[in-house]
């Protein structure tokens, strides 16, 4: 942005195109040029300099460039010299603004530190960033900016490490530990693979055509054309041998030329040279991170493969332990966007001998892929006709009652052979999304599915809420993955779960669920299970949603219950909240209920998270069942919300959905039944037009800053649906 712009632009990381981020909400003008530093990243190192931040904003570092002359073109690359910066906290994330002067500027060229700038200019920058997102006084607290820091702090050096990492090249077995050697062998492999794939496809075309057009039984047809199949078989048998022989010859040539130029032999590269640590704003930050596509591991090395056919080879002896190796892999994953469980378990394309094995796998995969292509599904995209968003969980049902449901990307894969090439009516049931009814009252669409074809079905939103997607369960992208999309997404081992609670704990969110369905047996987990995510797990509230949970397990074992409290039956948790004790320490606490028989509680109480053991432990028994008529007393279970009264006292409100108990927001008050105060919850809510009275069932309340209201989302007891509709309500007060 220039000081004359009223629209903020951003460089789209996926496409490389410049896109409109947002028009300015306020009348504030940027006092300087405002842009970003290429190949930088506001991540862990910036966050570490701001203890109250939950994370960096995970974007390139922002920079403000001061110049004497007006620069009016926002799409401009400038050379600038850093003189300092402003530490900024934006909605809990570190978002520092680096301050620089234009290189060779006639007025500002003598400035070397922010302290040499006019104070009013720095104050204008601080004022701009403190109000540029705040349209009303209520929004002013979203951004916090401290005093400016100087150039020395802005140009923090790259961390030093104890020793170098060694690269070596073994000429005997042609191990590709040298980047040029690896690059050459990879290019050779790709060229040869392409040649053999084309030859194989050509050779297979005639037998396939004969089989498809023959009216004889398949066995008789194959018996008659077996000579035609001999070519592909010989190609599979002799191809790997040729690849090995030809590849070895070319690789030795590469090695010989490299040796004559002195480019081979041991290479000692420090962490700095690898570029695998975040550097100062003026460094080549993220240069290597951004290009890494895949990680493979052998018994002795890690291989970081890049998009330019290079490989960063890290000997495992460079790490002191397996834990340090795993931490390094996770760090790579965090910066590249890949998941650790996506990484290959062994290296491929590393040795020339391995190339032949890969060709066998490639050709076998080709056969399978050919069969898949022959019966490729018909793709149906369900989109919102108002905003173009994909719409998950929309059901298409055929006239013979086959149900197809869109995944989180709004995709459906239709592979019903009886419908291919046939005009087909699909009933649409969107549970809040739909299309207009025809003359007979049917709501649906006519499509003609074809193998590999595609259609877009636009649906109209009929309810106030926009559907974003599922957060848990299986097959979130099952349909999309059949078309090769969302290939990085991996299933998380949970087929379905209910009754969710969430609380902020440290810099992460802590999640609880009730009954959980697993694939291994009809009876899943009836104890409460848990998981954590980043404090801000979603980059935006737009579909498709991709929320990954770190489920609590025993090591690498299966997901387990997290409240092994003594007694028969499962343990259910609720009322999850983080509270401070008298010493100021955070305590993650909840209410528990021991269940047996027909879902009946026979003991309730309070429990607390033991981070060392990764379990909730009982701290107080509130009630035990002594007779069939005995019922548990009021205690802090259900959903909890924080509320500050008119005197500035903070309270906890417990209810399901509306508050039925309150206590002061401290660990000591929560754990003392004498401090609990009973409330009378609202039983019935009238609709806005007053025509309907809704009896509440389960749900929760929370303060919504956008609406400036207390909002409630709850299920209806009874009503049009046997399970109850979902309702939304607002109020000026929580009780």
N, C-alpha and C positions, 0 to 999 in steps of 0.2 A: 504494500500500500504506500501511496505517497500522501503528503499532507492535504492533497486535493481530492482524495478518493472518498466516496460514500459507500463503497462496496468492498468487502474483504474477499480476496481470492486465496485459494490454496492449490498446491500442486498435488494432484491425485496420485497416491503412491502406487496404485495398481496399473494405471494406464499411462502415467507420465504427462497427461494433459492438465492444463490449468482450468480449474472449475470455480464457480462462484460458491463461496462458503456461506456468506450471509450478507445482506445489506445491514449497514450500521443501525443499531436500535436507537442510539442516542445522537445528540447533536455534537458530540465531542470530535475534535480533529486530532489526528496523530501529529505530534509536533515535529517528527522526523520521518525519514524513510523507515518503513516497518516491514521486515521480511524474515527469511530464515537462512540458516547457514547450511549449505548442502553437505551431505554425508556426515551429519551429526545426529545425536540421539539424546533426548532428555529422559534418562532412565535411572538406574540404581545409583550411579555416582552423584547425580544431581540431587536425588532424593536423600542420599546419605548426608548431604550438607544442610538439609532442612528436616530436623527430627520429627516435626509435627506432620510432615507430608506422608500420605499413604503410599505414594508412588510418584514417579515422574509422569508427565503427560504423554509420554511415549510418542512424541513427535520430534522432528528436527528442532534444534535450539532456535528460539526467536532472537532477532537482532534489530536494534534501532541504529541507523546510520545518520550521522549529522553531516550536513554539507552546506556550503555557503550559497551555492546557486540552486534554484528550484529544479528538481528532477520530476517530471510530470508523467513519465511512462512507468506504470507499475510492473510491467514485464521486463525487468532490467537486471542484469548481473553487474554488481559493482565490487571493486576491490576496496576493502576497508581494514582499518587497524583498530584492534580492540583496546579500549581504555578502561573498561569496568563493566558493571552490570547491576541489575535490580533483582533481589531475591523476592520472588512472587509465589504466593500460595493461592491457587484457583480451585475452589471447591474441593479442597483436601489434596490436590496434586501439585507437585513442584512444577513451576512454569517460569523459570528465570528469563529475564529479558537482558541480553547482552547489549552493551552500549559501545559504539565504535564511531570513528570519524572516517570520512571518505579519504582514501589514499591520495596523496598529492594535492589535497585541497589547500588553496592559497591562504584561507583564513584559519583553518583548524589543524594544519599539518604539524604545528608545534606542540599540540596537546598529546601527552603520553599517558595521562591517568585521569580518571573521572574527577578527581579532586581539583584538576586544573580547568574544568568546565565551569561556566557561570552557574551559580547555584539555582537561579530561577529556571534555567533550561532543564536541569535534572528534576527540579520540583514539578515542572510541567509534565515530564515523562511519568513521574510517579502519580500525578493527579489523573492523567489520561487513562492509565491502566487500572486505576482504582475505580473509575466510573464508566469505562467504555462499554461494559455489559450491563450496567445498572440503570434501568430506566426509571425505577421508583426508589424511594428511600428504603423500602423493605428489602431490596435486592443488593443494597450496598455492602452487606457483610460477606458476600460470596468471595471477594478477593481481598487478600492481605498482602501488603508490600512493606518490607522493612527498609532500613537505610541502605543506600547504594554501597557497593564494594568496589575495590580498585582492580587494576589490571592484573596484579599478581594473583588475586583470587580467581579472576575470570579465566586465567590461563593456567589452571592447575596442571601440573605435569602428569604424564602417564605413570601409573604405579610401577615400581621396579620389582623384579623377581629375582629369585635366588640364583638361577642359572639358565643356560640356554637349552634349547631343544635341538636334538641332533637329527639330521636327515642323512640317510646313507643309501647307496646304490650297490646292489649285489649283482655283478656282471654274470655270474655263473647261471643263476636261475632266472635272470631277466626280471627280477622283481621291480615293479614300477614305483620306486620310492622317490623318483625325481620328477618334477612337474612336467618338464618337456617330454621325458620318456612316457609318462602317463598320458599326456595329451596326444602324442603320436599314436600310441597303442589304441587309445579310445577312438581316434579318427579312423584308423585302419579298421577297427572292429565295426564301426558304423558303415563304412563303405562296403565291406564284405557282406555284412548282414543285409544291406539293401539289395545287393546283387543276388544273394541267395533267396531272399524273400520274393523278388520278382520272378526268378526262375521257378521257384516252387509253385507260385500262384499260376504261372503259365502252364506248367506241367499238370496241375490239378484241374485246370479248367475243362479240358476235354472229358476226363472221366466223370466229372460232376455233371456235365451236360448230358452225357450218355445215360447216367443213372436217372436223372430227372425226367428225361424224355422217353425212357424205355417203359414198355407196358409189361415186360416180363417180371417175374419175381426177382427181388433184390439179389438173392443168392445166385440165381442163374445169370443175372446181368453181370455181377462181379466176376463170376467164373469166366465169362466171355471176354472181359476187358482187362484181365490181370496184366497183360503186357504193358498197357497204358499206365498202370500204377507202378511199374518197375522204376521209371525215371524218378519220381518223387522219393521212392524208398532209397535208391542209390544216392540221391542228393542228401538225404538225411544221414546216410551212413558215411559218405565220403566228405561232406561239407566240413565237419569239425576238423578232420585231418588236414584239409587244405588250408583252413583258417590258421591252424597251428603252424603249419610249415611256412605259409606266405607271411603271416604276421611276425614270426621269429626272424625271418630274413630281413624284413623292413625294419624291425626294431633294432637288430644288430647294426644295420646301416646308420640308423639314428644315433646309436650309442657311439659308433666309430667316429661319426662326424662331430658329435659332442665332445668326445675325448680329445680330438685333434684341436678343438677350439678351447679346451680347458674348462668346459662348462660342467663337467661331471665330477664326481667324487663327493666326499662328505660335505654337507652344508650345515653350518651352525647358525640357527636363527633364534633370536630372542623372542619373547612374547611381543615386544614392540614391533618387530619386523613382521610377525604373523598378523598383526593388526587385530588381535582377538581381545583387546581390552578397550573400553571406552577411553578416548583421549580428550585433550582440551578442545575448546570450541574451534580452534584454528587447525586442528590436526585432521588426519584422514579417518575420522570416526566412522565406524560401521562399514568401512570399505569392503572387508571380507565377509562380515556378517550377512550383508544384504544379498550376496551372490551364492551363499551355501544352499544347496538343494537337498542333499541327502547325506546321512552319516552311516558309515558301515564300520564294523568292528571285527578284527581278526584276533588271534590269540596274542598278538604282540603289538598291534597298532590300531589307532583310530584313523579313519579316512574321512575327511570332510570334502565332499565333492561339490564343485561350484558350477554355475551355469555356463562358464566359458571353458569347460573341459579341463579345468585345473583340479588338482587335489592337494589339500593341505594334509600332510601325514604327520600324525603325532604319536611317537612311541609311547606305549603304556608305561615304560620305565620312567617317563617324565613325571608320573604321578606317584605320590607316596602311598596311596591306598586305593582300594576299590571305591570307597566312599568319595574320595577326591575325584576319581574318574567320572563317577555318576554325577557329581556336582557340576563338573565341566560340561558334560553332555546336556544336562538340564539348562545350563547357562546358554549353550548354543541354541537349544530349542526355544528358550524364552525370547531370543532376539531374532530368530528366523521364522517364528510362527508355526513350526512343526511341533508335533507331540512326541515325547520320548518313545512311546510305544509304537511309533511309526517307523523307527529306525531299523535298518536291516541288521540281522543278527550276525551276519558274516559278510566279508568283503567280496565284491564282484568287480570284474573289469580291472583287477589289480595286477594279475599276472597274465601272460599270454596263454599259458595253459588253461587258465580259467576262462579265457575267451571261448574255447571250444565248448566247454560245459554250458556257457551262457547261450551259445547258438542252439544247442540241443533243446534247452528250455524255451528259447525263442520260437523255434519251429513247432514244438509241441503246443506252445501257447497260440501260435498262428492257427493251428488246426482247430483248437477250441474256439478261438476268436472267429474263425470263418463260420463255424456252426452257429455262434451267437449272432453274427451279423445276418446270417440267413434268416434268423427268426428274431430280428431286433424288435423290441417293443415299440408301440405307438406312444409317443409322448404327448401328454395333455398338461398344459400349464394353466393353473387357476389363478387369476389376478383380479384385484380390486379395480372396478371400472372408474373409480374416482382418483386414485393416486398411483395405480400401476403396481402396488405392492403384491407380492405373492401371498396367497391366502391358504394357510394350512388347515387341515382337518375338515375339508369339504368332501362330502361323500357323493360319488357318482354311482348310480345303481341301474343295471341293465333290466330289460323286461323279463329276463329269466333270473333276476334277483342275485346277480353277482355284484358285490360291493367293492368299489375301488375308492381309496381315501388318499387325499393329497398329503405329502410330507411337509416338513418345515419350510421347504423352498417352494411350496405350492405345486409340486410336480406329482403326476400320476403316470405310472408305466402300465399300459394296457397290452397284454400279450395273449389275449384269448384267441386261439386259432379260429374258433367258429365265427368270430366277428371281423376277421381281416378281409378287407375289401367289401364289407357289407355295411350299408347305411344303418346306423345304430342309434336308438334313442337312449339317452342317459338321463334318468331322474336326478335332479340336483337337490341335495339336502345339506345346507350349509350351517344350520344352527345359528342364524344371525346373518348369513349371506345367502343370496338366492337370485333368481331371475323371474321375470314376469310370467304369469300363468298364460297358457294358450286358451283357445276357445272351450276346451273340455276341462280346464282347471289343472292340467298337468304343468309342472314346472321342471323344465329340463332343456336339453339341447340335442340336436342331431349331429353326429359326427360319422365319418367313414374311416375307421382305423386302417392303417397300412403299415407294413413292417418298415421301421425307420422313419415313419412320418411324424408330423407334429401338428398340434392344434392349440389355440389359445382360447380359453373360455373365460369371459369377463362376467363377474358376479357383482351384484349391488349389495352394499352394506345396509342392513335393515335395523341394526341396533346401534346405540351410541358408541360402544367400545370398539376400537380397531383391534383385530386379532393379530398378535405378534408371533405366537408359536408355542410349542411344547418345550418345557424345560427339562423334564425327566421322561423316563420310559425308553422303549426300544424303537429302532427304526426311524429316528428323527430325520434321516436323509436316505432312507432305504430306497425310495423310488428314484431320487436323483442319482444315486450311485450306480444304478443300472445303466445310466447313460454316460458314465465316466465323470460325473460332476461330484463335488464335495468329497474328493478322494482322500483328503487328509482327515476327515472325520472318522473316528473309531467308536464303536459301541462301548458303553461304560459298564455293562454287566447287569443292569437293572432293567427289567421289563415293564415295571410299573410300581407306583407307590402312592400313598395318600397321606393327608393330614400333615401339612408342612408348617414348620416354625423356623424363624431365622433371627439372628442377633449379630451385631457387630462385636467382634472379639479381637482386640489388638488391631492389626491393619487388615484383617480378613473378615469375611462373613462366615458364620457358623450355622449350618443347616441341620434340621432334624426332620425325619419322616416317620410315619407309622408303619402300617402293614406294607410289605414289599414283596413283589412277585419276582421270582428268579426262574431261570430256564431249567435248573437241575431237577426240580420236583414240584408237584402242585402246591405243596405247603411250603411257602417261602420263609421270610423272616417276619415274625410278628412282634419281636422286640424293636424298640426304636433304634434306627441306624442314623449315622451322621456323616457329614462331609463339610469341607471348607472350600471357599473360592476367594479370589481377590476381592478387595473391598469394593471395587467398581468392576464387576465381572463382565459387563456388556459395554461395548464401545458406543452403541447407540440403541435406541428403542425403535428399531426398524427391522422387519423380517428380511432374511431368515435369521433366527436366533441360534447361536452356537455357544451354549453355556456348558463348560466342562467342570465337573466336580472332582475334587480330591477326596474320594471316599475313605473313611477310616477302616483300615484292615489290620490283620495280623501280618506284618511284613508285606510280602507280595501275595498273600493268601486271599481267600474270598472276603467279600464284604460281610461285616458282622454287626451284631447289636453292640451298643456302646454303654449300656446301663445294666451290668450283671449284678443287680441287687438281689440278695438272697430271698428265696421263697418260690413257691410253685408258680408256673405260668409266666407269660411275658411281662416285660416292664414297659409302660408307656410314659413318655415325658411330654410336658407342655410348659407354658409360662417361661420360655427361654429368655434370659436377659443377662446383660453384663452390668455388674454393680461395683462401686468402689467401697472398700472397707475403711475403717478409721485411719489406717496407715496410707491410704491412697492407692492401694493395689487393686487391680481389676480382678473380679471373681465372676466366672461364668456359672450361673445357677439355673435351676429348673425345678418344677414340681414333678413328682413321680406317682404312678399308680400301679400296684401289682394286680394282675388280672387272672381270673380263672373261671371255669364253667362257662356260662352263657354271657361272656363279656362283662362279668361283674367284678368290681373292685373290692378287694378284701383288705387292702392296706394302702394308705396314701401318705405322702411326706415330702420332704425337701431333699435335694441332692445338689452336688457341686462337681464341676469338671476337674479331674486330676490330669493335668497336661502331661506329666511324666508317664503315667500308666495309660493314658488315652482312653479313660473311662469316666463315667459319672458315678460318684460314690454317695451313699446315703449320709446325710448330716442330721436329719431329724425325722422321727416318725410322728405324724400328726394324728393318725387315726388307724385303728384296727377293727375289723368287723367281728362282733361278738355274738350277733344273732341275725336272723334273716331280715328282720325289720330295721336293723341298725343301718343308718345311712351316713356317709362321710360328711363332716362339717364343711363350712366354707373355708377354702384355703387358696393360695395364689396359683391357680392353674389356668388353663385356657390361653388366650392371646393377651399380650401385655403391651400397653402404650404409656409413654411418658407424658406428663402434663404438669405445667407450672401454673399455680393458682394466682389470684390477684395480688397476694402478698409476696409473691416471688418464691414460694415454697414448691419444690419439685416432688411430684407424686408418681407412683406406679398405679395404673388402672388395669385390673384383670377382668376379663369377661369373654363371652363367646356367643354373640359378638359384642353386646353392650356391657359396660362395666358393672360388676356385681361386688367387687372388693377393691379397696385402695389401701396403700401404705406408702410411707415416705420412701424416696428413692435412695435408700442406703442398704448395704448388706446387713447391717444390724437390725434395721426395721423389718426387712424381708424375712429374717430368720426368727423373729419374735412374734408369736401368735397374738400377744397382747397389743401389738401395734397395728393389727389388721382391722380395718373398718368396713362394715357391711354397707353396700349400696343396693338400691332397688333398680334393677335393669329394666329398660323399656321392652315390653313384650311384643307390641304390635306397631308397625309403621304404616302410615297412610301414604298412598301414591300421591303424586303431585296434583292430580285432578280430583283427589278425594274419593274416587269411585272404588278404590280397592284398599282393603286392609290386609297387610302382609304379616303373617306370623313368622317371627324369626326362628331360625334353626342354628346353624353354625356360621361363624365369620369373625371379622376383626374390624377395629377402627384405627385410624391414624390421622395425624395432622398433615394436610397437604398444602405446601407453600404456594403452589401454582393457583389452587382454588381459594387459598386463604380461608379454608374451612376444615372442620373435622369431617372426614369421609368414612363411610362404612361400606364394606362389601360383604354380603351375607347370602346364605341360601334360605329359601322359603320352606317352611314346614307345610307340605302338601302343595296345593295349587294345581296348575294345569299339568305339571309333570309329576310322576310318582316320586321322583327324587328331589323335586323342588327347583324352581328357577333361581338364577343368580340376580340379586338386586343391588343397586347402588343408591346410597342416601348421603345427604350432607346435613351438617348442623354447625351452629356457631359455637357450641360448647360440647364437650365429650360426654356429659351426663345430663 
